[in-house]
């Protein structure tokens, strides 16, 4: 897997900001997305485009990209579990107030 996969699943950063494209996957706000898992059988990385594969869709992973959450509990859940939201955590100096 390390040969052809640039980053692992935990490094994927979905964003709606066009300026943040270094490690990000750009999404459009208010659009629905359905992640897919592709399992490819190949004994050579160069043969991947011609290899047998299966695609799997998990309906539970469907989501709509948004610019802001209206539910305060969802906002807090994202802050608590998102490694990229460190500046919003309730740790003292980095704490931000709600507008």
Jmol script that loads the backbone (N, CA, C; Angstrom):
load data "model"
ATOM      1  N   UNK A   1       0.817  -1.191   0.000  1.00  0.00           N
ATOM      2  CA  UNK A   1       0.000   0.000   0.000  1.00  0.00           C
ATOM      3  C   UNK A   1       0.863   1.258   0.000  1.00  0.00           C
ATOM      4  N   UNK A   2       1.978   1.238   0.664  1.00  0.00           N
ATOM      5  CA  UNK A   2       2.835   2.408   0.740  1.00  0.00           C
ATOM      6  C   UNK A   2       3.372   2.833  -0.625  1.00  0.00           C
ATOM      7  N   UNK A   3       3.460   1.909  -1.562  1.00  0.00           N
ATOM      8  CA  UNK A   3       4.001   2.250  -2.876  1.00  0.00           C
ATOM      9  C   UNK A   3       3.131   3.227  -3.648  1.00  0.00           C
ATOM     10  N   UNK A   4       1.831   3.081  -3.558  1.00  0.00           N
ATOM     11  CA  UNK A   4       0.960   3.888  -4.404  1.00  0.00           C
ATOM     12  C   UNK A   4       0.062   4.847  -3.648  1.00  0.00           C
ATOM     13  N   UNK A   5       0.012   4.771  -2.342  1.00  0.00           N
ATOM     14  CA  UNK A   5      -0.877   5.631  -1.560  1.00  0.00           C
ATOM     15  C   UNK A   5      -0.052   6.751  -0.926  1.00  0.00           C
ATOM     16  N   UNK A   6      -0.255   7.990  -1.369  1.00  0.00           N
ATOM     17  CA  UNK A   6       0.524   9.116  -0.870  1.00  0.00           C
ATOM     18  C   UNK A   6       0.300   9.387   0.611  1.00  0.00           C
ATOM     19  N   UNK A   7      -0.926   9.230   1.072  1.00  0.00           N
ATOM     20  CA  UNK A   7      -1.222   9.475   2.478  1.00  0.00           C
ATOM     21  C   UNK A   7      -2.247   8.469   2.965  1.00  0.00           C
ATOM     22  N   UNK A   8      -2.264   8.272   4.271  1.00  0.00           N
ATOM     23  CA  UNK A   8      -3.240   7.321   4.791  1.00  0.00           C
ATOM     24  C   UNK A   8      -4.575   8.014   5.033  1.00  0.00           C
ATOM     25  N   UNK A   9      -5.565   7.237   5.384  1.00  0.00           N
ATOM     26  CA  UNK A   9      -6.927   7.740   5.549  1.00  0.00           C
ATOM     27  C   UNK A   9      -7.010   8.864   6.580  1.00  0.00           C
ATOM     28  N   UNK A  10      -6.230   8.783   7.643  1.00  0.00           N
ATOM     29  CA  UNK A  10      -6.290   9.781   8.708  1.00  0.00           C
ATOM     30  C   UNK A  10      -5.683  11.120   8.298  1.00  0.00           C
ATOM     31  N   UNK A  11      -4.927  11.162   7.202  1.00  0.00           N
ATOM     32  CA  UNK A  11      -4.316  12.404   6.738  1.00  0.00           C
ATOM     33  C   UNK A  11      -5.183  13.162   5.742  1.00  0.00           C
ATOM     34  N   UNK A  12      -6.326  12.628   5.374  1.00  0.00           N
ATOM     35  CA  UNK A  12      -7.189  13.295   4.404  1.00  0.00           C
ATOM     36  C   UNK A  12      -7.841  14.499   5.067  1.00  0.00           C
ATOM     37  N   UNK A  13      -7.714  15.654   4.431  1.00  0.00           N
ATOM     38  CA  UNK A  13      -8.265  16.890   4.970  1.00  0.00           C
ATOM     39  C   UNK A  13      -9.258  17.474   3.973  1.00  0.00           C
ATOM     40  N   UNK A  14     -10.543  17.246   4.172  1.00  0.00           N
ATOM     41  CA  UNK A  14     -11.513  17.884   3.281  1.00  0.00           C
ATOM     42  C   UNK A  14     -11.637  19.355   3.638  1.00  0.00           C
ATOM     43  N   UNK A  15     -11.735  20.223   2.653  1.00  0.00           N
ATOM     44  CA  UNK A  15     -11.842  21.657   2.901  1.00  0.00           C
ATOM     45  C   UNK A  15     -12.700  22.304   1.824  1.00  0.00           C
ATOM     46  N   UNK A  16     -13.218  23.480   2.132  1.00  0.00           N
ATOM     47  CA  UNK A  16     -13.953  24.257   1.139  1.00  0.00           C
ATOM     48  C   UNK A  16     -13.141  25.482   0.718  1.00  0.00           C
ATOM     49  N   UNK A  17     -11.935  25.632   1.279  1.00  0.00           N
ATOM     50  CA  UNK A  17     -11.096  26.793   1.002  1.00  0.00           C
ATOM     51  C   UNK A  17     -10.102  26.491  -0.122  1.00  0.00           C
ATOM     52  N   UNK A  18     -10.195  27.225  -1.206  1.00  0.00           N
ATOM     53  CA  UNK A  18      -9.333  26.990  -2.365  1.00  0.00           C
ATOM     54  C   UNK A  18      -7.872  27.304  -2.084  1.00  0.00           C
ATOM     55  N   UNK A  19      -7.582  28.127  -1.089  1.00  0.00           N
ATOM     56  CA  UNK A  19      -6.198  28.488  -0.784  1.00  0.00           C
ATOM     57  C   UNK A  19      -5.488  27.416   0.028  1.00  0.00           C
ATOM     58  N   UNK A  20      -6.206  26.437   0.520  1.00  0.00           N
ATOM     59  CA  UNK A  20      -5.643  25.406   1.393  1.00  0.00           C
ATOM     60  C   UNK A  20      -5.506  24.083   0.632  1.00  0.00           C
ATOM     61  N   UNK A  21      -4.819  24.095  -0.507  1.00  0.00           N
ATOM     62  CA  UNK A  21      -4.796  22.923  -1.382  1.00  0.00           C
ATOM     63  C   UNK A  21      -3.585  22.016  -1.207  1.00  0.00           C
ATOM     64  N   UNK A  22      -2.647  22.341  -0.327  1.00  0.00           N
ATOM     65  CA  UNK A  22      -1.430  21.557  -0.189  1.00  0.00           C
ATOM     66  C   UNK A  22      -1.712  20.084   0.103  1.00  0.00           C
ATOM     67  N   UNK A  23      -2.422  19.795   1.184  1.00  0.00           N
ATOM     68  CA  UNK A  23      -2.750  18.410   1.536  1.00  0.00           C
ATOM     69  C   UNK A  23      -4.254  18.204   1.574  1.00  0.00           C
ATOM     70  N   UNK A  24      -5.003  19.093   0.962  1.00  0.00           N
ATOM     71  CA  UNK A  24      -6.450  19.072   1.122  1.00  0.00           C
ATOM     72  C   UNK A  24      -7.172  18.543  -0.108  1.00  0.00           C
ATOM     73  N   UNK A  25      -8.343  17.993   0.144  1.00  0.00           N
ATOM     74  CA  UNK A  25      -9.275  17.621  -0.907  1.00  0.00           C
ATOM     75  C   UNK A  25     -10.358  18.687  -0.895  1.00  0.00           C
ATOM     76  N   UNK A  26     -10.497  19.425  -1.981  1.00  0.00           N
ATOM     77  CA  UNK A  26     -11.431  20.547  -2.023  1.00  0.00           C
ATOM     78  C   UNK A  26     -12.851  20.050  -2.266  1.00  0.00           C
ATOM     79  N   UNK A  27     -13.772  20.513  -1.425  1.00  0.00           N
ATOM     80  CA  UNK A  27     -15.187  20.183  -1.539  1.00  0.00           C
ATOM     81  C   UNK A  27     -15.978  21.467  -1.757  1.00  0.00           C
ATOM     82  N   UNK A  28     -17.134  21.354  -2.368  1.00  0.00           N
ATOM     83  CA  UNK A  28     -18.018  22.503  -2.561  1.00  0.00           C
ATOM     84  C   UNK A  28     -19.070  22.518  -1.461  1.00  0.00           C
ATOM     85  N   UNK A  29     -19.232  23.680  -0.827  1.00  0.00           N
ATOM     86  CA  UNK A  29     -20.220  23.812   0.228  1.00  0.00           C
ATOM     87  C   UNK A  29     -21.618  23.559  -0.320  1.00  0.00           C
ATOM     88  N   UNK A  30     -22.453  22.927   0.491  1.00  0.00           N
ATOM     89  CA  UNK A  30     -23.845  22.602   0.163  1.00  0.00           C
ATOM     90  C   UNK A  30     -23.971  21.579  -0.966  1.00  0.00           C
ATOM     91  N   UNK A  31     -22.933  20.782  -1.178  1.00  0.00           N
ATOM     92  CA  UNK A  31     -22.978  19.676  -2.130  1.00  0.00           C
ATOM     93  C   UNK A  31     -22.913  18.364  -1.350  1.00  0.00           C
ATOM     94  N   UNK A  32     -23.594  17.357  -1.854  1.00  0.00           N
ATOM     95  CA  UNK A  32     -23.625  16.048  -1.203  1.00  0.00           C
ATOM     96  C   UNK A  32     -22.470  15.198  -1.730  1.00  0.00           C
ATOM     97  N   UNK A  33     -21.814  14.475  -0.833  1.00  0.00           N
ATOM     98  CA  UNK A  33     -20.690  13.613  -1.190  1.00  0.00           C
ATOM     99  C   UNK A  33     -20.925  12.205  -0.666  1.00  0.00           C
ATOM    100  N   UNK A  34     -20.434  11.234  -1.418  1.00  0.00           N
ATOM    101  CA  UNK A  34     -20.538   9.830  -1.037  1.00  0.00           C
ATOM    102  C   UNK A  34     -19.162   9.190  -1.185  1.00  0.00           C
ATOM    103  N   UNK A  35     -18.416   9.037  -0.093  1.00  0.00           N
ATOM    104  CA  UNK A  35     -17.111   8.376  -0.194  1.00  0.00           C
ATOM    105  C   UNK A  35     -17.267   6.936  -0.690  1.00  0.00           C
ATOM    106  N   UNK A  36     -16.263   6.467  -1.404  1.00  0.00           N
ATOM    107  CA  UNK A  36     -16.253   5.098  -1.920  1.00  0.00           C
ATOM    108  C   UNK A  36     -14.929   4.444  -1.549  1.00  0.00           C
ATOM    109  N   UNK A  37     -14.988   3.163  -1.342  1.00  0.00           N
ATOM    110  CA  UNK A  37     -13.801   2.372  -1.026  1.00  0.00           C
ATOM    111  C   UNK A  37     -13.556   1.459  -2.215  1.00  0.00           C
ATOM    112  N   UNK A  38     -12.373   1.578  -2.837  1.00  0.00           N
ATOM    113  CA  UNK A  38     -12.027   0.764  -4.004  1.00  0.00           C
ATOM    114  C   UNK A  38     -10.962  -0.252  -3.606  1.00  0.00           C
ATOM    115  N   UNK A  39     -11.238  -1.498  -3.856  1.00  0.00           N
ATOM    116  CA  UNK A  39     -10.308  -2.582  -3.580  1.00  0.00           C
ATOM    117  C   UNK A  39      -9.801  -3.093  -4.922  1.00  0.00           C
ATOM    118  N   UNK A  40      -8.485  -2.955  -5.146  1.00  0.00           N
ATOM    119  CA  UNK A  40      -7.889  -3.279  -6.443  1.00  0.00           C
ATOM    120  C   UNK A  40      -6.939  -4.457  -6.298  1.00  0.00           C
ATOM    121  N   UNK A  41      -7.066  -5.418  -7.205  1.00  0.00           N
ATOM    122  CA  UNK A  41      -6.151  -6.560  -7.220  1.00  0.00           C
ATOM    123  C   UNK A  41      -5.105  -6.289  -8.308  1.00  0.00           C
ATOM    124  N   UNK A  42      -3.847  -6.178  -7.882  1.00  0.00           N
ATOM    125  CA  UNK A  42      -2.775  -5.926  -8.843  1.00  0.00           C
ATOM    126  C   UNK A  42      -1.454  -6.403  -8.256  1.00  0.00           C
ATOM    127  N   UNK A  43      -0.614  -6.975  -9.088  1.00  0.00           N
ATOM    128  CA  UNK A  43       0.704  -7.394  -8.625  1.00  0.00           C
ATOM    129  C   UNK A  43       1.786  -6.427  -9.097  1.00  0.00           C
ATOM    130  N   UNK A  44       1.371  -5.369  -9.788  1.00  0.00           N
ATOM    131  CA  UNK A  44       2.306  -4.367 -10.286  1.00  0.00           C
ATOM    132  C   UNK A  44       1.597  -3.009 -10.264  1.00  0.00           C
ATOM    133  N   UNK A  45       2.224  -2.019  -9.649  1.00  0.00           N
ATOM    134  CA  UNK A  45       1.631  -0.689  -9.535  1.00  0.00           C
ATOM    135  C   UNK A  45       1.320  -0.097 -10.911  1.00  0.00           C
ATOM    136  N   UNK A  46       2.137  -0.380 -11.895  1.00  0.00           N
ATOM    137  CA  UNK A  46       1.922   0.162 -13.237  1.00  0.00           C
ATOM    138  C   UNK A  46       0.686  -0.422 -13.918  1.00  0.00           C
ATOM    139  N   UNK A  47       0.218  -1.552 -13.425  1.00  0.00           N
ATOM    140  CA  UNK A  47      -0.960  -2.195 -14.018  1.00  0.00           C
ATOM    141  C   UNK A  47      -2.268  -1.820 -13.311  1.00  0.00           C
ATOM    142  N   UNK A  48      -2.215  -0.917 -12.335  1.00  0.00           N
ATOM    143  CA  UNK A  48      -3.415  -0.545 -11.589  1.00  0.00           C
ATOM    144  C   UNK A  48      -4.584  -0.106 -12.479  1.00  0.00           C
ATOM    145  N   UNK A  49      -4.352   0.728 -13.499  1.00  0.00           N
ATOM    146  CA  UNK A  49      -5.494   1.156 -14.330  1.00  0.00           C
ATOM    147  C   UNK A  49      -6.183   0.006 -15.071  1.00  0.00           C
ATOM    148  N   UNK A  50      -5.504  -1.116 -15.240  1.00  0.00           N
ATOM    149  CA  UNK A  50      -6.048  -2.242 -16.001  1.00  0.00           C
ATOM    150  C   UNK A  50      -6.427  -3.418 -15.107  1.00  0.00           C
ATOM    151  N   UNK A  51      -6.402  -3.212 -13.808  1.00  0.00           N
ATOM    152  CA  UNK A  51      -6.616  -4.299 -12.852  1.00  0.00           C
ATOM    153  C   UNK A  51      -8.091  -4.486 -12.502  1.00  0.00           C
ATOM    154  N   UNK A  52      -8.389  -5.674 -12.002  1.00  0.00           N
ATOM    155  CA  UNK A  52      -9.723  -5.980 -11.508  1.00  0.00           C
ATOM    156  C   UNK A  52      -9.942  -5.229 -10.202  1.00  0.00           C
ATOM    157  N   UNK A  53     -11.124  -4.651 -10.033  1.00  0.00           N
ATOM    158  CA  UNK A  53     -11.395  -3.923  -8.797  1.00  0.00           C
ATOM    159  C   UNK A  53     -12.859  -4.060  -8.397  1.00  0.00           C
ATOM    160  N   UNK A  54     -13.108  -3.776  -7.133  1.00  0.00           N
ATOM    161  CA  UNK A  54     -14.469  -3.736  -6.589  1.00  0.00           C
ATOM    162  C   UNK A  54     -14.622  -2.410  -5.866  1.00  0.00           C
ATOM    163  N   UNK A  55     -15.763  -1.786  -6.015  1.00  0.00           N
ATOM    164  CA  UNK A  55     -16.058  -0.538  -5.311  1.00  0.00           C
ATOM    165  C   UNK A  55     -17.144  -0.792  -4.278  1.00  0.00           C
ATOM    166  N   UNK A  56     -16.953  -0.212  -3.117  1.00  0.00           N
ATOM    167  CA  UNK A  56     -17.915  -0.373  -2.030  1.00  0.00           C
ATOM    168  C   UNK A  56     -18.391   0.997  -1.570  1.00  0.00           C
ATOM    169  N   UNK A  57     -19.687   1.108  -1.352  1.00  0.00           N
ATOM    170  CA  UNK A  57     -20.291   2.343  -0.867  1.00  0.00           C
ATOM    171  C   UNK A  57     -21.001   2.030   0.446  1.00  0.00           C
ATOM    172  N   UNK A  58     -20.740   2.847   1.441  1.00  0.00           N
ATOM    173  CA  UNK A  58     -21.410   2.716   2.725  1.00  0.00           C
ATOM    174  C   UNK A  58     -22.332   3.921   2.877  1.00  0.00           C
ATOM    175  N   UNK A  59     -23.618   3.696   2.771  1.00  0.00           N
ATOM    176  CA  UNK A  59     -24.615   4.767   2.796  1.00  0.00           C
ATOM    177  C   UNK A  59     -24.455   5.665   4.027  1.00  0.00           C
ATOM    178  N   UNK A  60     -23.991   5.098   5.131  1.00  0.00           N
ATOM    179  CA  UNK A  60     -23.840   5.861   6.376  1.00  0.00           C
ATOM    180  C   UNK A  60     -22.785   6.960   6.277  1.00  0.00           C
ATOM    181  N   UNK A  61     -21.916   6.896   5.263  1.00  0.00           N
ATOM    182  CA  UNK A  61     -20.838   7.882   5.158  1.00  0.00           C
ATOM    183  C   UNK A  61     -21.192   9.065   4.266  1.00  0.00           C
ATOM    184  N   UNK A  62     -22.383   9.086   3.704  1.00  0.00           N
ATOM    185  CA  UNK A  62     -22.814  10.205   2.859  1.00  0.00           C
ATOM    186  C   UNK A  62     -22.888  11.475   3.709  1.00  0.00           C
ATOM    187  N   UNK A  63     -22.455  12.616   3.142  1.00  0.00           N
ATOM    188  CA  UNK A  63     -22.490  13.867   3.895  1.00  0.00           C
ATOM    189  C   UNK A  63     -22.638  15.054   2.956  1.00  0.00           C
ATOM    190  N   UNK A  64     -23.004  16.192   3.528  1.00  0.00           N
ATOM    191  CA  UNK A  64     -23.094  17.457   2.802  1.00  0.00           C
ATOM    192  C   UNK A  64     -22.042  18.379   3.398  1.00  0.00           C
ATOM    193  N   UNK A  65     -21.194  18.942   2.544  1.00  0.00           N
ATOM    194  CA  UNK A  65     -20.165  19.874   3.010  1.00  0.00           C
ATOM    195  C   UNK A  65     -20.829  21.212   3.345  1.00  0.00           C
ATOM    196  N   UNK A  66     -20.444  21.788   4.469  1.00  0.00           N
ATOM    197  CA  UNK A  66     -21.015  23.066   4.902  1.00  0.00           C
ATOM    198  C   UNK A  66     -19.896  24.014   5.312  1.00  0.00           C
ATOM    199  N   UNK A  67     -20.223  25.311   5.360  1.00  0.00           N
ATOM    200  CA  UNK A  67     -19.233  26.296   5.792  1.00  0.00           C
ATOM    201  C   UNK A  67     -19.266  26.491   7.304  1.00  0.00           C
ATOM    202  N   UNK A  68     -20.427  26.274   7.923  1.00  0.00           N
ATOM    203  CA  UNK A  68     -20.557  26.416   9.376  1.00  0.00           C
ATOM    204  C   UNK A  68     -21.693  25.527   9.864  1.00  0.00           C
ATOM    205  N   UNK A  69     -21.551  25.043  11.082  1.00  0.00           N
ATOM    206  CA  UNK A  69     -22.586  24.205  11.680  1.00  0.00           C
ATOM    207  C   UNK A  69     -23.571  25.078  12.453  1.00  0.00           C
ATOM    208  N   UNK A  70     -24.846  24.791  12.346  1.00  0.00           N
ATOM    209  CA  UNK A  70     -25.876  25.531  13.070  1.00  0.00           C
ATOM    210  C   UNK A  70     -26.123  24.933  14.459  1.00  0.00           C
ATOM    211  N   UNK A  71     -25.727  23.698  14.655  1.00  0.00           N
ATOM    212  CA  UNK A  71     -25.942  23.006  15.922  1.00  0.00           C
ATOM    213  C   UNK A  71     -24.671  23.108  16.764  1.00  0.00           C
ATOM    214  N   UNK A  72     -24.777  23.738  17.925  1.00  0.00           N
ATOM    215  CA  UNK A  72     -23.607  23.958  18.780  1.00  0.00           C
ATOM    216  C   UNK A  72     -22.963  22.651  19.250  1.00  0.00           C
ATOM    217  N   UNK A  73     -23.770  21.608  19.459  1.00  0.00           N
ATOM    218  CA  UNK A  73     -23.226  20.313  19.883  1.00  0.00           C
ATOM    219  C   UNK A  73     -22.383  19.680  18.775  1.00  0.00           C
ATOM    220  N   UNK A  74     -22.815  19.835  17.532  1.00  0.00           N
ATOM    221  CA  UNK A  74     -22.043  19.315  16.394  1.00  0.00           C
ATOM    222  C   UNK A  74     -20.739  20.091  16.257  1.00  0.00           C
ATOM    223  N   UNK A  75     -20.799  21.415  16.430  1.00  0.00           N
ATOM    224  CA  UNK A  75     -19.585  22.238  16.371  1.00  0.00           C
ATOM    225  C   UNK A  75     -18.579  21.766  17.414  1.00  0.00           C
ATOM    226  N   UNK A  76     -19.036  21.550  18.636  1.00  0.00           N
ATOM    227  CA  UNK A  76     -18.137  21.107  19.705  1.00  0.00           C
ATOM    228  C   UNK A  76     -17.591  19.712  19.435  1.00  0.00           C
ATOM    229  N   UNK A  77     -18.423  18.830  18.891  1.00  0.00           N
ATOM    230  CA  UNK A  77     -17.980  17.476  18.542  1.00  0.00           C
ATOM    231  C   UNK A  77     -16.844  17.531  17.526  1.00  0.00           C
ATOM    232  N   UNK A  78     -16.964  18.402  16.517  1.00  0.00           N
ATOM    233  CA  UNK A  78     -15.906  18.535  15.511  1.00  0.00           C
ATOM    234  C   UNK A  78     -14.628  19.091  16.145  1.00  0.00           C
ATOM    235  N   UNK A  79     -14.759  20.109  16.968  1.00  0.00           N
ATOM    236  CA  UNK A  79     -13.585  20.694  17.629  1.00  0.00           C
ATOM    237  C   UNK A  79     -12.872  19.650  18.485  1.00  0.00           C
ATOM    238  N   UNK A  80     -13.633  18.852  19.209  1.00  0.00           N
ATOM    239  CA  UNK A  80     -13.052  17.847  20.098  1.00  0.00           C
ATOM    240  C   UNK A  80     -12.349  16.717  19.353  1.00  0.00           C
ATOM    241  N   UNK A  81     -12.790  16.412  18.138  1.00  0.00           N
ATOM    242  CA  UNK A  81     -12.271  15.246  17.412  1.00  0.00           C
ATOM    243  C   UNK A  81     -11.456  15.564  16.175  1.00  0.00           C
ATOM    244  N   UNK A  82     -11.350  16.825  15.803  1.00  0.00           N
ATOM    245  CA  UNK A  82     -10.636  17.209  14.593  1.00  0.00           C
ATOM    246  C   UNK A  82      -9.224  17.671  14.951  1.00  0.00           C
ATOM    247  N   UNK A  83      -8.179  16.958  14.502  1.00  0.00           N
ATOM    248  CA  UNK A  83      -6.810  17.365  14.836  1.00  0.00           C
ATOM    249  C   UNK A  83      -6.428  18.721  14.242  1.00  0.00           C
ATOM    250  N   UNK A  84      -7.182  19.199  13.255  1.00  0.00           N
ATOM    251  CA  UNK A  84      -6.882  20.485  12.630  1.00  0.00           C
ATOM    252  C   UNK A  84      -7.589  21.643  13.341  1.00  0.00           C
ATOM    253  N   UNK A  85      -8.353  21.384  14.384  1.00  0.00           N
ATOM    254  CA  UNK A  85      -9.105  22.418  15.097  1.00  0.00           C
ATOM    255  C   UNK A  85      -8.480  22.745  16.451  1.00  0.00           C
ATOM    256  N   UNK A  86      -7.182  22.597  16.577  1.00  0.00           N
ATOM    257  CA  UNK A  86      -6.501  22.810  17.854  1.00  0.00           C
ATOM    258  C   UNK A  86      -6.719  24.218  18.406  1.00  0.00           C
ATOM    259  N   UNK A  87      -6.776  25.218  17.558  1.00  0.00           N
ATOM    260  CA  UNK A  87      -6.942  26.602  17.994  1.00  0.00           C
ATOM    261  C   UNK A  87      -8.289  26.886  18.624  1.00  0.00           C
ATOM    262  N   UNK A  88      -9.258  26.017  18.420  1.00  0.00           N
ATOM    263  CA  UNK A  88     -10.596  26.223  18.963  1.00  0.00           C
ATOM    264  C   UNK A  88     -10.822  25.478  20.273  1.00  0.00           C
ATOM    265  N   UNK A  89      -9.861  24.664  20.692  1.00  0.00           N
ATOM    266  CA  UNK A  89     -10.051  23.857  21.894  1.00  0.00           C
ATOM    267  C   UNK A  89      -9.965  24.707  23.150  1.00  0.00           C
ATOM    268  N   UNK A  90     -10.641  24.270  24.184  1.00  0.00           N
ATOM    269  CA  UNK A  90     -10.706  24.977  25.460  1.00  0.00           C
ATOM    270  C   UNK A  90      -9.461  24.657  26.292  1.00  0.00           C
ATOM    271  N   UNK A  91      -8.295  25.194  25.854  1.00  0.00           N
ATOM    272  CA  UNK A  91      -7.033  24.896  26.539  1.00  0.00           C
ATOM    273  C   UNK A  91      -6.387  26.139  27.132  1.00  0.00           C
ATOM    274  N   UNK A  92      -7.100  27.226  27.215  1.00  0.00           N
ATOM    275  CA  UNK A  92      -6.526  28.427  27.809  1.00  0.00           C
ATOM    276  C   UNK A  92      -6.218  29.474  26.771  1.00  0.00           C
ATOM    277  N   UNK A  93      -4.920  29.653  26.433  1.00  0.00           N
ATOM    278  CA  UNK A  93      -4.483  30.726  25.545  1.00  0.00           C
ATOM    279  C   UNK A  93      -5.077  30.625  24.146  1.00  0.00           C
ATOM    280  N   UNK A  94      -5.313  29.403  23.666  1.00  0.00           N
ATOM    281  CA  UNK A  94      -5.841  29.238  22.316  1.00  0.00           C
ATOM    282  C   UNK A  94      -7.351  29.301  22.222  1.00  0.00           C
ATOM    283  N   UNK A  95      -8.013  29.546  23.355  1.00  0.00           N
ATOM    284  CA  UNK A  95      -9.480  29.542  23.375  1.00  0.00           C
ATOM    285  C   UNK A  95     -10.034  30.710  22.570  1.00  0.00           C
ATOM    286  N   UNK A  96     -11.039  30.419  21.771  1.00  0.00           N
ATOM    287  CA  UNK A  96     -11.698  31.458  20.991  1.00  0.00           C
ATOM    288  C   UNK A  96     -13.135  31.592  21.450  1.00  0.00           C
ATOM    289  N   UNK A  97     -13.616  32.811  21.431  1.00  0.00           N
ATOM    290  CA  UNK A  97     -14.993  33.039  21.841  1.00  0.00           C
ATOM    291  C   UNK A  97     -15.926  32.932  20.653  1.00  0.00           C
ATOM    292  N   UNK A  98     -17.150  32.509  20.935  1.00  0.00           N
ATOM    293  CA  UNK A  98     -18.176  32.383  19.904  1.00  0.00           C
ATOM    294  C   UNK A  98     -18.658  33.772  19.511  1.00  0.00           C
ATOM    295  N   UNK A  99     -18.830  34.002  18.222  1.00  0.00           N
ATOM    296  CA  UNK A  99     -19.303  35.312  17.741  1.00  0.00           C
ATOM    297  C   UNK A  99     -20.792  35.448  17.917  1.00  0.00           C
TER     298      UNK A  99
END
end "model"
wireframe off; spacefill off
backbone 0.3
color backbone group
